[in-house]
Amino acid sequence: METGEKKKRACVVPVCKDERFDLVHKLPMNAERADEWINSLGIPELKNHPIDELRKRIFVCCRHFRKQDYKNVESRHLNKTAVPSINLKELDNFNVIDQSVMVKSIPEPEVIVPHPMQKVQPVVQRTRVKPDTSTNSRLLNAVKRKRKSEEHLEEEVLDDNISLNISNTRTPKIINQPSSTNHYFILPCLQERPRKRVLQKLDDEVSDLLVFANLPEVAEQVKPEELPRLTMSSDCISVPSRNLRLNYFWLRDHCRCSQCYNSTTKQRSFSILSLPANVTAKSCQLTDDSLAVSWSDGHESQYSWDFLVENMCELKERQSGRVLWNAEIIAKSDVARVPLGDFMSDDNVARNVVESLVQFGVAFVDKVPPNLSCTELAIKRLFPIHKTFFGEMWTFQSGVMKENDTAYTHEALGAHTDNTYFCDPSGLQVLHCTEFEGDGGESLLVDGYRVASEIRRKYPEVYERLCSTEIPFEYVDETHHHSYIAPIIKKDNINDSVEQIRFNLYDRAPMNTLPYERIQQFYDDLRMMATEVASKRNEWWFKLTPGTVMIFDNWRLLHGRAALTGKRVMCGCYVSRTDFLSVARKMKLVD
């Protein structure tokens, strides 16, 4: 989310008048969070552009975030829940973080220098750089001589007024001196190894003392990305240059050697109970491409940097790809609408359909012969069909009650999701109008993710209750009784976003899951969401005609229809959520 680039960027907020700042922030990659930012900024035209494009062009300066929006006073990083909320109309709020106190450095690691005769606990300590003393002067002279003798730096690069506070201990210390730019050099423990070189190569042994200092007169600078240097503590390996902290057990559990991992089946080959609970690293070795670890249980592991970075929760920006929409936005959006011939023969066209399902929750395939078998052929181009008690492919005619469901009537249907009474509702739904002789019957779609986002923005307490209050849904006929209890909104806690909407006012079972004290509050919250769902600005109406197959995300979009007259025949099917996401994941459209 944040950018640490030195280049100054213009702030998009009009009150800043294109003034440029050192500290600016990109819009979040997560679509729901980005939508919160855009709504808060009050710049609705930004909603007409993809998030990826906005993240390249749009920046918000630090003047629009409160101090408490940052992780700490010296941090450049926002909290996950931060939203620009101040100085949006006038520059009248001074509860902002001071850019001058922000230290532009990589995170401080835990540093430990193992000694063969002494077990040392990791210590991270900051010390102020004090005025030069005779002891420090002698140390600096020693540093100069060693640098000169090893031909790593010339004698004049160290200025006499630079002071280092080194105490008589084997425990290393991190010395921090404020400065406008960062400089790094590596200092070994001089008391224990008086003949050791001062500037070490990057692959030197772990016992070297890594010192971070902001020293304006150091000639040779080592940038963080050029410093694949590690330190070891009692429970982890830290690699400051790559912003990695690697828990020992996590590392051991993720060994990908042939003993531990079956590369053919992509499965582990061991039980977690076979690993020592207190497993630690005995030694480590770095290269530009990998980290090698020798373990206390005698095992040897090697990890690529790509694998480690890709699987660190703190570093992973999970792609969402979602575009939250209302009626105005979706009308201008590039929802996939492709002819059957291209869809069946061109992989890129098929990918466009899946991408549209990820982005907007819906896609259309045109020029499909209006019958059940051709509809099935089109869907099986991408997905296996999910069988339910309705069957695999199903067909129904309005007014002919094949099942106990309002969908089989001529009545209007309000926006809803299907299968709310299933433990795992179907992921995609497919509808194809194969015959229609009558009037009405227009189709309706509403973006449930957008509805939830609006409720969260306007009424955060209502949103939290809708995410936690479990209510019952059911389907009952002569041969089936399906029932499930779940919240209307299911949160994705890792990405702080909405994962599923389970909204169907028709399929609600008797409300027997709440005590008396909570019942009225629940109905108030449900009415709040129902009002947002039924808002005209959120409703997208259109007419499905024979030959057009509509595929939509049943975990996201609510669908409905207008009342109709005459004869209308529909066919369709379901696709499981896991099969839909599997296809999208293979196409690298979702994580």
N, C-alpha and C positions, 0 to 999 in steps of 0.2 A: 504494500500500500504506500509506503513512504519512499521518497527518493532522497538519496544522499549525494546527488550530483553537485559539483562545484558551480556549474553553470546556473545563473539566476534565471528564474522562470516567472512569467507573468501570471498573476492570479486572475481566475475567471470571474470572481465576484465583482459586479459592476462598481461597488463602492471603492474598490482598490484602484480603479481607473488604469488597469494594465500595468500598475507598478510591479517591478520585478523583485523577487525575494530569493534568499539563499535556501530557506526552509519552506518547501511546498510539499503537498501530498497528492498523489494520484487518487482517482476514484477507486474504490474497492473492486476487485475482480468479481466477487460474488454479486450477482445481479440484484438480489433483494437489498443488500447493503448499499449498492450503488444507487438504487432507486430511492432509498432513504436520504442519501446525500442530495440527490437532485431535487427531491421534494423540499428538503430543508433550505437549499440554496434559492429556491424559487425561480429556477430557470427551466421551465417546462420544455422548451425547444430541445434541450439536451436529450430528452427521451426518444427523439426521433433518430438517434444515431446508435450504432452498436457500441457496447461497453469497451470492446477491444480498441476501437477507434478513439473513443473518448479518453482512454487511459494514456494514449500516446500524445494527445493534444491539450487536455484539460488538466489544470492544476489548481489547488486551493491552498492559499498560504496559511501560515500558523496563526495569523491574527483572528481567524474564525474558529479556533478551537480553544477551549478552556484549559487551564493548567492541569486540571484533573483528567483531561482527555489523554494525557501522555502517561506512559508507564512510570516515569519518574522525572524529576526536574532536569536531569542531565540527558534524558533520552530524546532521540529524534523519532521514536516510534510511537504510534498511536495505540491506544487500547482497541480491542476488537470491536467494542460497542460505540466508539467515538463517532460523532456526527457533527459537521460544522453547524454551530448554533449561535454564534455571537458576531457582532459587527457586520451583519449582513445588509442592513439598511444604512446605518451610520456607524462611524468609528467611535463608539461611545462606551465600550467595555474594555477595561484594561486588565481583566483577569486572564492574561495570555502569558505564554511562556516566553522567556527572554532568550532569543537565539544566541546571545553572547555566552550563555552559560552551558550551551550544549557542546559536549566534547565529541568531536567527529572521529571516533575511534572504534575499533572492533571490540567486542565484549572482552572483559578481562577474564582470563582463564584461571582455574585453580592450578597452582604450580606446586609440584613436589619434586624434591631431589632425593631419590633413594640413596641410602648410604649402607654399605655392606655390614656395618657393625651397629647400626642404629635405625630403628623404625621411626620414621618422621611423619607426623600427621600434616596434611596439606594446610598451608597458611597463605592467605591472600591479604596483604597489608599495604595500605597507601601511606606514604611518608612525604611530608612536605620537603621540598628542596631548600635547605638552609644555607646561609652564607658560608662561603668557603672556609674550611679549617685546614690546619697543617696536615692532619690525618688524611683528609679527603684529597689534599694536594698531592700527597705521596701516592695515593691510589691512582690519581689521574696520571701522574708521571709513569707509574707502572703500566697503566693501560696504554699510554703512548708508546712506551718501549716495546711492548708486546705486539701492538699493531704494526709497528715499523718492522720488527723482526720477522713477522709472518707475512709481510707485504700485502696486507689486506687493506690498510688505510695508511695514508701518509701522516707524518707527525703533526702537521699543521691543522688537520681537520678538527682537532679537539681544542676548543677554546679554554683558556685557563679559568674562566669564571663559571664553568659548568661544574656543579658539585654533585657528588653521589653519596648517599647515606647508606653505607654497607656496615652492618653490625657483625660482631663475631659470633656467627651462628651458621649452622648448615642449612637452616630453613631459609629459602629464598624470599625476597620481598619484591613487590612491584612498585616502582617509583614513577609517580605521575607528576609531571610539571605542566601547568596550563600553557597552551600555545595555540596559535592560529592554525598550524598544520601539524600533522603527525609525522614523527620520525621514529625509526625503530633501530635498535642495535642489540646484540646479544653479548652478555657478559657472563663468563663462567665464574664459579665460586672460587675467588682468588685465594682465600685462605687455605683451601684444600688442594688446589692444583695451581701453584704459583707459576708454573711454566706453561700453562695451557694458553693457546692462542685466544685473542680477545674477540675477534669477529669470526664466528663459527660458520661453517657451511650448513646449509639447511638440513642435512641429514645427520647432524652430529647426535651423539647419545643424549638420552632424555635428561641425564643428570646436569646438563648445562643449565645455567640460570638465564631464563628469558626475561629481559627487561624492556618494558615499553616506556619510552620517554619522548616528550615533545621538545626536542632540542633543535633550536633554529639554526645552529651553526654546524650540524653534522653533514658532511659532504655526501656520503654514500647513504642513500635512503633505501630501505627495504619495504616495499609496499605490502599490504596485507595479503593480496592475492599471490604474491611471490614468496610467501612465507608459510609453506606447508609444515609448520612446526607443531609438535605435540607436547603435552604435559600430562602426567599421570597423577591421579588422586586416589583416595581409598575406594571410590566407587565408580570412577569413570575415566575416560581418556578425553582430553580437550584438545581440539585443533583450532587455535584462535584464528588462523588465516582463513579458514573455511567456515568459521562461525558454528562449529560442531562441538557438541558435548555428547559423548557416546557412553551410555550405561554399559557396564561390563556384561551383565546378564543378557541385555538386549543384543549386544554384539555376538556373544557366544550362541545365542538362540538363532541368530540370522547367519550363521556360517553357511556358506554355499559350496563347500567342498563335496566331493563325491561320497564321502562317508555320511555326511549330515543331510544331504539334499539330493533328491532324485531329479536330475535336470530333464528327464523325459516326461515324468508325470507331474513335475512342478510341485512336489510335495516334500515335506521334511521326512527324514528317515530315522528319527529318534523321538523318544518321549521326553517331555520337559523334566520328568522325574529322574532321568538318567544324567542330568547335568548337576554338578555340585551347586548347592544353594549359594555358596560364598565364592563362586568362581571369580578369579581376578586375572588380569594380564600380568605376565612376568616381564615381558619385553615387547617392544613395538618397533617397527621399521617403516619409514615413509619412502614413497617414490612419488613422482609426478602423477602417476596413474592410480596408485593403490596404497592401502594400509595393510601391513602384515602384522599379525598378533600371535605371540606364543602364550598359551594359557597355562594357568596353574594346574589344570588337570592333564597336562601333557599334550593337549591338542594344538594344532597349528591352523590358523585361518588367514584368509586374504580377502579383502573387500575393495571393490573399485570405488573411487570417489563419487562417481555418478550414482551408484547404488545407494551409498550412504546419504548423499544430499537429497536424492529423490524420495527417500523414506523417512526423513526427519520431519516430524509434525510441525516444528517451529519454522522450517524453511520452505515447506511445501505450500505453494499457492494453488489450491485446488480449482480447476476450471469449472465453471458453471455453464456458461454459454446461454443462459436463459435471457430472454427478452420479455419482461413483464409488460402486459399490454391492457389497454382498454379499447373501446370501440374505435376511437379516433386513431390510436396508434396502429392497431392491427389492420385498419383499412389502408394504411400507407406502407405496411411491411411487406417484405418479400417472402410470403408464405409459399412453400413449394406447391406447385400445381403442374403436374407433368403428364404427358400422354403415355398410355400403357405401353406402346411399342418401344419408346425410348427407355422407359422404366425397366422393361424386361431385358433389354439388350445392352444398356450402357451402365457400367458400375458407378460412374460419376453421377448420373442422374439418380440412381438408387441411393447413393450417399446423400444427395441433396434432400431426399425425402426424410431420411433419418435425422439429418442436421436440422431440418425444419421442425421435426418432432421434439428435438432437444431444445431448440430456441423458443419456439412459439407454442409447442404442445399439439400441433395439428399439421396435417399435410393432405393433399388431394391427388388422386390419380384419375385422369380423365380418359374418355374413349374406351371404357371397359364395357364389353357387351353386358347388357342388364340381365344377368342370370347368376345363379348361385355358384356354378362351377368356375366361371371366369373370375368372379370375385375371389374365390378361394385360390385360384392360380396366382392372382396379383399379390395377395398377402403372403403366400408361401415363397414368393421371390425373395423375401427377406426374413420372415419370422415363421416359427412353428406355431400352430394354432393351439390355444389353450382350451381344453375340454372342461365344461362345467355341466351342471344338471340340465342346462338348456341344449346341450350337445356340443359338437365342434362348430360346424357352420350351421346357422339357424336362419329361419325365415318366418315372418309373421305378417299378418294383414290386420289393419286397424278394424276394430269391431269384432274380430274373431278371437275369443278368449282361449288361447292355447295354454296360457299360464296365468296364475293369479298375480297379474301385474298391470298397473295403470298404463304401461306402454302399449298394451294391446287394445286400448280404447281409442275413441276419437277426441278425447279431452285434451286440453292444453296441459303440458308438463312444465313445471317450473325447473329452473336450473338445479342439477343434482349430479352426483357421481354414482356409478353402478357398483354393485357387489359390496355395499357397506356392511352387510351381514356375513361376509366371508372373512376368515382369518387373514387371508392375503388377497385383497381385491385385485382383479385383473389390471395389468399395467396399461395396455392399449385396448381401445374399442374400435371396431370397424363397422361402418354403416353404409349401405348402398341402397338407394331407392330404385327398385327395378321396375315399378309400375305405379302410375298415379293418374287417376281420373277423378278430379274434384278440385276443391279450393282450400286455401290455408295450408297448414302443415309446415310453415317456415321453421327452419332449424335455428337453434340458439346455442351459442358458446359463451362462457364467462371464464376468465383466467382466475382460478382459485388462488394461485400464488400471489397475484396482484391484489386480490381482495384481502388476503391475510396480511400482506405488506401494508396496505392502507390502514387496516385495523391496528396493526402494531404501531404505526406512526401516530395515529390519532388517539388510540386508547390502549396503551401498553399493558395496563392491568387486565383489560378484557382479553387481550391476546394471550397473556400468560395463563389465564383461567381456561380459555378454549384449548390450550395445548395440554392442560393437565386434568381437566374434568372428563372422566370416562362415562360415556353414555351407551345404552344398549341399542343395537339394531337387530332386526330379524326378518326372515322370510319363512312363511308357513303355508304349506298346501297339504294335500292328502298323503303325499309320499315323502315330503321333505320338511325339515325344520332346521334352518340355518340361523345361527345367532352368534353375535360377537359384541364385545364391549371395548370401546376405544375412544380416545379424544377426537374431536372434530378436526383438529390440526395436529399433525405429527411433526415434531421438530427434528431437524438434522443438527444434533448438538455439536458435531465436529466443525461444520461450516457455518453454524449459527444462522440457519436458513430453514425454510419449510420443505419438508420431504413429501408429505402427503396430505391431501384434503379428503376427508370422509364426511361428505355433506349430502344428506338425503332426508328431507322432511317427511317423505312418504314411508320410509322403511324404519322409522324409529319404533322401538319396542316400548312397552310400558316403562316409565321412568322410575326404576326401583333401585337405582345405584347411589342416590344422594340422600343424605339426612335432611330433615325438614329445614334446618337452618340455611342450607345451601341451595334449596330448590328455586326460590324466587330469583336469586342472583344468576343462576344458570339460565333461566328463561329470559332474563334481561340481556344476558350476553348473547344468547342464541338469536334473539330478535335483532341485536346490533349487527351480527354477521349476516343474517337473512336480509336486512335492509341494504347492506353494502352489496350483496350478491344481486339483489333486484334493482340496483341503481341503473338507470338508463345509460349512463356513461360507460358502464362496464359490459353492456349487452351487445354482442355481435350477432346480428340476424342476417340470414341468407337462405336461399332456396336450394335444396338438394334435388337434382333432376336425374332421371335414369341415365346411366353411363358414367357418373362421377362417384368414386369411392372416397369416403372421408375416413381418415385414420386419426385418432386423437388420444392424448394421454389421459387416462382415466384417474390417475393419481393427482392430476393437476387441473384439468379443465372440467367445468361443470357443463352439462349439456341439457337441452330441453327442446320444446317445440310449441308452436302455436296450435290451437284447435283446428280440426280439419273436417271436411265433408267428403263423401264419396269413397272410392276404393284406393287405398295406398298399400303397396306391398314393399316390405323392407327385408333385406337379408344382411347378415353380418357375422361377426365372430369376436372372440377375445384373444389377446396375446398376453402372456404372463409378464409381469414387471421384470423378472430376472432375465427372460429371453430378450426383451427389448433392450435392456441395459447392456447385455452381453454383446449384441450387435453394435450398439453405439460405442462400446468400449473398444471393440476390435477395430473400429473405424477411427479411434482416437478422438472421439467427440465428447467423451466424458472420462473422468478418472476411474 
